[in-house]
Amino acid sequence: MTVTEKNKSIFEKLSGLWMSALVISQVLFPKFVALWIIFGVLHTIYGIVKKQRKFEFSWIAAGFASLYLFYVFGLLFSENIPLGLSYLENKLSFLILAFVFSFPPPKQSLRIISLSFISSVVIAILLGFVNSWHSLQELPELGVIHSFTGVFFSYLHHPSYFAVYVLLAAFLLIDLRLKVFKGKLKPLFWFILLLLAIAYLATISLAAYLFLAGLIGILMLRFIFKKVPKPYSWFTVLILPAIFYIFIWSISTIQVQMKSSLHFVREYLQNPTEFINSKDGYISGDETRIIMWTVTAEEIIANPFGVGTGSVDVHLSNRLKSHGLHDIAKMDERKTILFNPHNQFLQLALELGILGLILFLSLIIFTIRKAYQQKNWILLMLILSLTFNSLFESMLQRQSGIVFYTFFILLFSLSYSKETKEIIK
């Protein structure tokens, strides 16, 4: 091996190492994520200078970069410049990671990245059990179930985000099992998969449960129409909703959440104005979403071209006050309110306008189409989870979602676009 080839080999290994360090930090040490992103930028620039990286255009990378530029443009119309600048800093990963993955190294191995992410999630799960145990000891009135679920279990990340982490870890684990280890390490594989399944349930995220149920339903339909004769396949499709209904209502935790959600939806539909105006003070999560969706939609209608980066809270606060919801409308010293729109599509439409929303939707649709055409199932799962969860949370307002989704969507869409059947080398 010549000196040039040796340097190239070291450079490629460093690519895998810094990406692995990034995903470990994302799961376990979020405060250090920025350092590894900076390292990735410097590593990329070095590769460009040494001609070890070549530019490869990607519509998905261009989409993320364009989305960031929309936020930059939106700052020109901001009514809260300090908060707008803070948002630009938080969302800088859109631009930086798009730049990094636009110069992918000639060879990339996902194996070390996958193992690093799976290991990090497993450690986070174990830490979650430890934190739950301590919570139970300090607050025995919580009870075992409450202590070992929700925010007490998923204390490093919001449960909705951590559920996605766990699901991706499961997909990567199965992918490794099929493509790399095959018949090896069977007991360890099933142990980790069981641990991931328990952790997924422990998040107590209704959106996560519904998304997984949807994935399972799609897989079942695909299997039925491929393997089952037509007369029986249509009969099976007709009874699937009944099976799903029985399954959902057989789990007490889901049953309570579903009943609560349906109750508030009925109350809202009976008299939307009365529902909104009567909810000042303490409100549940379901009530919060309905209220914030409604007032955000009202603001979008009033401001179809957006209110500017960082101005969402100011406008929502004024709108909430117009409904008499003064407690919820209170702003802190940064001029932010307690609740965001709890919907990424509404959040983006209000902040960047209809054009910003169209860009985001185009990015999603293009990625779904590309993933399906290439049979890149992990990428498809990621973009579908972003789409679905964005209906209930502003998924790209936290670093837990911004870095995670941007990194992994670009990783799977760019690094393995040419040989999607050999995702792990």
KOLVOMI-911877 format. One line per field, with one value per residue (C-alpha): x, y negated, z negated; residue in one letter. Coordinates in nm, 4 decimals. Layout:
px: [X|...] .
py: [Y|...] .
pz: [Z|...] .
code: [A|...] .
! end
This chain:
px: [0.0000|0.1413|0.1512|-0.1362|-0.3507|-0.2695|-0.3710|-0.6909|-0.7702|-0.7140|-0.9324|-1.2169|-1.1905|-1.2049|-1.5310|-1.6909|-1.5394|-1.6614|-2.0066|-2.0148|-1.9043|-2.1799|-2.4596|-2.3265|-2.3305|-2.6764|-2.8198|-2.6131|-2.4312|-2.6409|-2.4306|-2.1274|-2.3066|-2.1948|-1.8271|-1.8546|-2.0435|-1.7594|-1.5101|-1.7109|-1.6958|-1.3187|-1.2791|-1.4818|-1.2853|-0.9593|-1.0923|-1.1846|-0.8405|-0.6672|-0.9008|-1.0307|-1.3882|-1.5870|-1.9099|-2.2219|-2.5451|-2.8439|-3.1937|-3.2455|-2.9312|-3.0359|-3.3784|-3.2367|-2.9998|-3.2865|-3.5005|-3.2275|-3.2020|-3.5758|-3.5193|-3.2384|-3.4682|-3.7439|-3.5175|-3.5562|-3.9219|-3.8711|-4.0334|-3.7959|-3.4440|-3.2627|-3.4926|-3.4714|-3.0918|-3.1166|-3.3384|-3.0880|-2.8136|-3.0237|-3.1152|-2.7648|-2.7371|-2.9671|-2.7000|-2.3840|-2.4871|-2.6153|-2.2675|-2.0888|-2.2968|-2.2652|-1.9008|-1.9370|-1.6199|-1.5705|-1.6417|-1.8535|-1.9293|-2.2527|-2.1621|-1.9697|-2.2286|-2.5133|-2.3408|-2.2568|-2.6163|-2.7648|-2.5187|-2.5970|-2.9717|-2.9271|-2.7193|-2.9836|-3.2495|-3.0501|-2.9949|-3.3692|-3.4400|-3.1920|-3.3531|-3.6968|-3.5781|-3.4435|-3.7693|-3.9664|-3.7443|-3.7757|-4.1460|-4.3044|-4.6512|-4.5814|-4.6142|-4.4122|-4.5884|-4.5713|-4.2085|-4.0905|-4.2661|-4.2902|-4.0583|-3.9221|-3.7961|-3.7099|-3.5402|-3.2585|-3.4969|-3.8665|-4.0508|-4.1738|-3.8165|-3.6732|-3.9381|-3.8055|-3.4481|-3.5554|-3.7402|-3.4402|-3.2144|-3.4496|-3.4429|-3.0622|-3.0339|-3.2503|-3.0550|-2.7251|-2.8684|-2.9779|-2.6787|-2.3782|-2.4141|-2.6793|-2.7012|-2.4491|-2.5157|-2.8774|-2.9376|-2.7874|-2.9972|-3.3251|-3.2289|-3.1567|-3.4685|-3.6804|-3.5166|-3.5933|-3.9558|-3.9974|-3.8376|-4.0674|-4.3716|-4.2259|-4.2200|-4.6011|-4.6171|-4.9542|-4.8100|-4.5312|-4.7820|-5.0016|-4.7046|-4.5793|-4.9317|-4.9475|-4.6150|-4.7257|-5.0568|-4.8808|-4.6500|-4.9476|-5.1368|-4.8311|-4.7941|-5.1650|-5.1912|-4.8717|-4.9260|-5.2984|-5.5426|-5.7626|-6.1008|-5.9369|-5.7096|-6.0033|-6.1772|-5.8616|-5.8315|-6.1878|-6.1268|-5.7885|-5.9443|-6.1434|-5.8270|-5.6464|-5.9381|-5.9388|-5.5608|-5.5651|-5.8426|-5.6886|-5.3934|-5.5052|-5.2555|-5.3500|-5.7163|-5.6955|-5.5130|-5.7542|-6.0608|-5.9156|-5.8315|-6.1745|-6.3488|-6.1759|-6.2235|-6.5995|-6.6107|-6.4245|-6.6462|-6.9639|-6.8596|-6.5044|-6.5269|-6.6578|-6.3947|-6.1056|-6.2325|-6.3023|-5.9608|-5.7502|-5.5378|-5.4330|-5.4994|-5.4109|-5.1850|-5.4824|-5.6452|-5.3141|-5.2813|-5.6363|-5.5999|-5.2571|-5.3592|-5.6635|-5.4908|-5.1959|-5.4316|-5.6030|-5.2674|-5.1671|-5.4890|-5.4098|-5.0420|-5.0199|-4.6630|-4.5383|-4.4564|-4.0779|-3.8196|-3.8628|-4.1957|-4.4309|-4.4575|-4.5412|-4.8255|-4.9576|-4.9501|-5.1611|-5.4014|-5.4397|-5.5116|-5.7847|-5.9510|-5.9136|-5.6393|-5.4080|-5.2330|-5.1281|-5.0354|-4.7796|-4.4327|-4.1001|-3.7990|-3.7112|-4.0649|-4.1540|-4.4717|-4.5016|-4.6446|-4.5458|-4.7988|-4.7349|-4.7375|-4.4321|-4.6364|-4.8348|-4.5226|-4.3363|-4.6314|-4.6770|-4.3070|-4.2018|-4.5335|-4.7025|-4.3900|-4.1826|-4.4456|-4.4448|-4.0659|-4.0876|-4.3651|-4.1681|-3.8653|-4.0780|-4.2543|-3.9303|-3.7573|-4.0494|-4.0512|-3.6751|-3.6726|-3.9566|-3.8042|-3.4691|-3.6303|-3.4358|-3.6669|-3.4746|-3.4825|-3.8526|-3.9215|-3.7284|-3.9070|-4.2478|-4.1825|-4.0860|-4.4036|-4.6334|-4.4825|-4.4857|-4.8649|-4.8483|-4.5159|-4.2964|-4.0269|-3.7729|-3.7787|-3.5534|-3.1966|-3.3185|-3.5095|-3.3087|-2.9720|-3.1168|-3.3449|-3.1103|-2.8104|-2.9780|-3.1951|-2.8894|-2.6777|-2.9201|-3.0192|-2.6719|-2.4192|-2.5925|-2.7871|-2.5833|-2.5951|-2.9062|-2.9160|-2.5827|-2.6533|-2.3995|-2.0579] .
py: [0.0000|-0.3366|-0.6402|-0.7977|-0.4843|-0.4593|-0.8215|-0.7634|-0.4568|-0.6516|-0.9336|-0.6925|-0.5311|-0.8738|-0.9350|-0.6367|-0.7258|-1.0852|-0.9837|-0.7132|-0.9658|-1.1986|-0.9402|-0.8352|-1.1990|-1.2498|-0.9738|-1.0004|-1.3365|-1.5895|-1.8851|-1.7504|-1.7041|-2.0458|-1.9567|-1.6457|-1.8353|-2.0894|-1.8017|-1.6623|-1.9973|-2.0224|-1.6605|-1.7324|-2.0469|-1.8531|-1.5854|-1.8480|-2.0126|-1.6746|-1.5786|-1.2791|-1.4050|-1.4984|-1.6931|-1.4840|-1.6751|-1.5502|-1.6938|-1.5899|-1.7702|-2.0709|-2.0547|-2.0733|-2.3555|-2.5473|-2.5039|-2.6659|-2.9538|-3.0073|-3.0504|-3.2981|-3.4950|-3.4788|-3.6569|-3.9736|-3.9882|-3.8736|-4.0556|-3.8816|-3.8971|-3.7380|-3.4352|-3.4195|-3.4080|-3.1322|-2.9323|-2.9823|-2.8466|-2.5431|-2.4658|-2.5199|-2.1404|-2.1554|-2.3490|-2.1972|-1.8326|-1.9001|-2.0357|-1.7388|-1.4765|-1.6584|-1.5461|-1.1790|-0.9692|-0.7017|-0.4179|-0.4239|-0.1526|-0.1754|0.1145|-0.0863|-0.3677|-0.1188|0.0640|-0.2671|-0.3867|-0.0564|-0.0413|-0.4018|-0.3376|-0.0219|-0.2199|-0.4958|-0.2325|-0.0906|-0.4422|-0.4955|-0.1933|-0.3221|-0.6668|-0.5058|-0.3040|-0.6147|-0.7980|-0.5164|-0.5251|-0.9026|-0.9207|-0.5837|-0.7348|-0.7327|-0.3572|-0.1105|-0.1611|-0.5406|-0.5410|-0.3077|-0.4795|-0.8180|-1.0993|-0.9110|-0.6369|-0.8559|-1.1370|-1.2054|-1.2821|-1.3595|-1.0211|-1.0850|-1.1373|-0.8481|-0.6156|-0.6978|-0.6315|-0.2914|-0.2062|-0.2968|-0.0885|0.2083|0.1611|0.1362|0.4423|0.6500|0.5174|0.6189|0.9584|1.0197|0.8758|0.9170|1.1581|1.3813|1.6923|1.5643|1.4121|1.5297|1.5109|1.1596|1.0462|1.1592|1.0150|0.6704|0.6794|0.7654|0.4839|0.2396|0.3567|0.3017|-0.0432|-0.1382|-0.0514|-0.2311|-0.5649|-0.5758|-0.7754|-0.7317|-0.8669|-0.6067|-0.3272|-0.4377|-0.4711|-0.1208|0.0167|-0.1511|0.0017|0.3462|0.2991|0.2061|0.5084|0.7353|0.6003|0.6441|1.0035|1.0784|0.9534|1.1375|1.4718|1.5149|1.6040|1.3085|1.4156|1.4777|1.1746|0.9322|1.1026|1.0707|0.7007|0.6420|0.7994|0.6303|0.3062|0.5114|0.6899|0.3573|0.2110|0.5035|0.4822|0.1072|0.1283|0.4318|0.2263|0.0176|-0.2675|-0.3144|-0.2781|-0.5662|-0.7895|-0.7055|-0.7716|-1.1024|-1.2096|-1.1117|-1.2911|-1.6213|-1.5878|-1.5399|-1.8351|-2.0516|-1.9523|-2.0321|-2.3951|-2.4904|-2.8503|-2.7538|-2.4807|-2.7200|-3.0097|-2.7977|-2.6346|-2.8972|-2.7589|-2.3935|-2.1893|-1.8354|-1.7390|-1.6649|-1.9987|-2.1749|-2.0286|-2.1145|-2.4722|-2.5287|-2.3740|-2.6015|-2.9289|-2.8460|-2.7773|-3.1118|-3.2899|-3.1145|-3.2345|-3.5867|-3.5615|-3.3272|-3.4393|-3.3760|-3.5902|-3.5529|-3.3402|-3.3610|-3.5486|-3.2518|-3.2878|-3.6590|-3.5998|-3.2937|-3.4815|-3.7627|-3.5144|-3.3220|-3.6485|-3.7257|-3.4018|-3.4989|-3.2404|-3.4744|-3.2070|-3.0059|-3.3270|-3.4397|-3.5006|-3.4673|-3.6990|-3.5537|-3.6314|-3.2645|-3.0971|-2.7617|-2.5658|-2.5482|-2.4525|-2.0795|-2.0257|-2.0789|-2.1554|-2.4280|-2.5594|-2.5887|-2.7368|-3.0084|-3.0879|-3.0652|-3.0897|-2.8661|-2.8647|-2.7258|-2.4593|-2.3637|-2.3251|-2.1000|-1.8887|-1.8584|-1.7355|-1.4733|-1.3535|-1.3328|-1.1348|-0.8930|-0.8362|-0.7826|-0.5457|-0.3365|-0.3192|-0.2082|0.0255|-0.1589|-0.0567|-0.2227|-0.5572|-0.5063|-0.4350|-0.7478|-0.9882|-0.8351|-0.8648|-1.2309|-1.2904|-1.1114|-1.2474|-1.5982|-1.5811|-1.5747|-1.7397|-2.0170|-1.7558|-1.9957|-2.2480|-2.0457|-1.9306|-1.5774|-1.5917|-1.8371|-1.6585|-1.3068|-1.3299|-1.5421|-1.3169|-0.9805|-1.0840|-1.2224|-0.9224|-0.6705|-0.8792|-0.9835|-0.7302|-0.4255|-0.5587|-0.3611|-0.0235|-0.0195|0.3578|0.3617|0.1084|0.2538|0.3430] .
pz: [0.0000|0.1037|-0.1248|0.0714|0.0402|-0.3285|-0.3892|-0.1936|-0.4037|-0.7265|-0.5953|-0.5209|-0.8653|-1.0268|-0.8388|-1.0092|-1.3460|-1.3606|-1.2434|-1.5109|-1.7717|-1.6517|-1.6894|-2.0332|-2.1439|-1.9933|-2.2115|-2.5315|-2.5349|-2.3378|-2.4544|-2.2634|-1.9295|-1.8023|-1.8551|-1.6380|-1.3683|-1.3600|-1.3378|-1.0451|-0.8638|-0.9130|-0.8023|-0.4884|-0.4042|-0.4468|-0.2102|0.0496|0.0277|0.0582|0.3450|0.1524|0.1677|0.4752|0.4938|0.5622|0.6064|0.4097|0.4178|0.0549|-0.0638|0.1463|-0.0175|-0.3690|-0.2712|-0.1054|-0.4146|-0.6232|-0.3754|-0.4141|-0.7882|-0.7164|-0.4851|-0.7478|-0.9949|-0.7852|-0.8949|-1.2523|-1.5426|-1.7837|-1.6374|-1.9392|-1.9345|-1.5546|-1.5728|-1.8326|-1.5941|-1.3118|-1.5370|-1.6336|-1.2722|-1.1343|-1.1112|-0.8050|-0.6166|-0.7659|-0.7305|-0.3777|-0.2960|-0.4564|-0.2772|0.0536|0.0490|-0.0508|-0.0751|0.1967|-0.0461|-0.3566|-0.6052|-0.7944|-1.0209|-1.2794|-1.2715|-1.3172|-1.6023|-1.7712|-1.7492|-1.8698|-2.1611|-2.2575|-2.2559|-2.4674|-2.7203|-2.7221|-2.7922|-3.0839|-3.2203|-3.1850|-3.4034|-3.6622|-3.6622|-3.6937|-3.9922|-4.1644|-4.0901|-4.2501|-4.5604|-4.5977|-4.5084|-4.5971|-4.5475|-4.1717|-4.1581|-3.9520|-3.6181|-3.6266|-3.7441|-3.4681|-3.1790|-3.0091|-3.1120|-3.4123|-3.1835|-2.8834|-3.0734|-2.8238|-2.5387|-2.4972|-2.4795|-2.1228|-2.0014|-2.2005|-2.0569|-1.7078|-1.8258|-1.9582|-1.6371|-1.4197|-1.6468|-1.5929|-1.2135|-1.2134|-1.4379|-1.2027|-0.9033|-1.0646|-1.1475|-0.7871|-0.6024|-0.8311|-1.1207|-0.9629|-1.1855|-1.4406|-1.7834|-1.7817|-2.1634|-2.1813|-1.8847|-2.0444|-2.3829|-2.2391|-2.0208|-2.3267|-2.5239|-2.2418|-2.2283|-2.6045|-2.5781|-2.2892|-2.4967|-2.8000|-2.6160|-2.6440|-2.3225|-2.1523|-1.8260|-1.8459|-1.9056|-1.6164|-1.3809|-1.4631|-1.4236|-1.0835|-0.9770|-1.0889|-0.9075|-0.5822|-0.6084|-0.6763|-0.3757|-0.1562|-0.2725|-0.2332|0.1255|0.2235|0.0503|-0.0137|0.2681|0.3709|0.2203|-0.1173|-0.0952|-0.0672|-0.3603|-0.5671|-0.4803|-0.5988|-0.9407|-0.9990|-1.1326|-1.3855|-1.4986|-1.5297|-1.7289|-1.9727|-2.0127|-2.0844|-2.3400|-2.5131|-2.6409|-2.9385|-2.8904|-2.5259|-2.6146|-2.8638|-2.6134|-2.3323|-2.5482|-2.6625|-2.3071|-2.1708|-2.4579|-2.3852|-2.0094|-2.0597|-2.2983|-2.0457|-1.7513|-1.9451|-1.9956|-1.8863|-2.0105|-2.3531|-2.3819|-2.3111|-2.5214|-2.8301|-2.8677|-3.0470|-3.3327|-3.3613|-3.0481|-2.9439|-2.6532|-2.4267|-2.5062|-2.4451|-2.0975|-1.9932|-2.1195|-1.9664|-1.6335|-1.6193|-1.7060|-1.4782|-1.1877|-1.2550|-1.2456|-0.9202|-0.7561|-0.8759|-0.7672|-0.4642|-0.3835|-0.7349|-1.0368|-1.0221|-1.2007|-1.5772|-1.5646|-1.6102|-1.9889|-1.9727|-1.7290|-1.9105|-2.2411|-2.0935|-1.9367|-2.2656|-2.4480|-2.1958|-2.3092|-2.6751|-2.7377|-2.9294|-3.1385|-2.8328|-2.6487|-2.9082|-2.7635|-2.9429|-2.9184|-2.5763|-2.4535|-2.4203|-2.5398|-2.7121|-2.4190|-2.0527|-1.7798|-1.8403|-1.4653|-1.2465|-0.9356|-1.1121|-1.2853|-0.9565|-0.7666|-1.0286|-1.0530|-0.6855|-0.5078|-0.2523|-0.0312|-0.3197|-0.3807|-0.0105|-0.0229|-0.3294|-0.1765|0.1493|-0.0446|-0.2199|0.0960|0.2954|0.0179|-0.0170|0.3597|0.3735|0.0758|0.2195|0.5670|0.4261|0.1713|-0.0944|-0.3782|-0.6604|-0.4807|-0.4101|-0.7775|-0.8818|-0.6487|-0.7257|-1.1000|-1.0545|-0.8535|-1.0973|-1.4183|-1.2723|-1.2886|-1.6698|-1.7574|-1.6184|-1.5521|-1.4007|-1.6855|-1.9172|-1.8626|-1.9363|-1.6080|-1.3970|-1.4106|-1.4248|-1.1223|-0.9116|-0.9752|-0.9220|-0.6266|-0.4479|-0.5498|-0.4030|-0.1015|0.0117|-0.1101|0.0328|0.3286|0.5804|0.4082|0.1976|0.1854|0.0054|-0.2654|-0.5065|-0.3730] .
code: [M|T|V|T|E|K|N|K|S|I|F|E|K|L|S|G|L|W|M|S|A|L|V|I|S|Q|V|L|F|P|K|F|V|A|L|W|I|I|F|G|V|L|H|T|I|Y|G|I|V|K|K|Q|R|K|F|E|F|S|W|I|A|A|G|F|A|S|L|Y|L|F|Y|V|F|G|L|L|F|S|E|N|I|P|L|G|L|S|Y|L|E|N|K|L|S|F|L|I|L|A|F|V|F|S|F|P|P|P|K|Q|S|L|R|I|I|S|L|S|F|I|S|S|V|V|I|A|I|L|L|G|F|V|N|S|W|H|S|L|Q|E|L|P|E|L|G|V|I|H|S|F|T|G|V|F|F|S|Y|L|H|H|P|S|Y|F|A|V|Y|V|L|L|A|A|F|L|L|I|D|L|R|L|K|V|F|K|G|K|L|K|P|L|F|W|F|I|L|L|L|L|A|I|A|Y|L|A|T|I|S|L|A|A|Y|L|F|L|A|G|L|I|G|I|L|M|L|R|F|I|F|K|K|V|P|K|P|Y|S|W|F|T|V|L|I|L|P|A|I|F|Y|I|F|I|W|S|I|S|T|I|Q|V|Q|M|K|S|S|L|H|F|V|R|E|Y|L|Q|N|P|T|E|F|I|N|S|K|D|G|Y|I|S|G|D|E|T|R|I|I|M|W|T|V|T|A|E|E|I|I|A|N|P|F|G|V|G|T|G|S|V|D|V|H|L|S|N|R|L|K|S|H|G|L|H|D|I|A|K|M|D|E|R|K|T|I|L|F|N|P|H|N|Q|F|L|Q|L|A|L|E|L|G|I|L|G|L|I|L|F|L|S|L|I|I|F|T|I|R|K|A|Y|Q|Q|K|N|W|I|L|L|M|L|I|L|S|L|T|F|N|S|L|F|E|S|M|L|Q|R|Q|S|G|I|V|F|Y|T|F|F|I|L|L|F|S|L|S|Y|S|K|E|T|K|E|I|I|K] .
! end
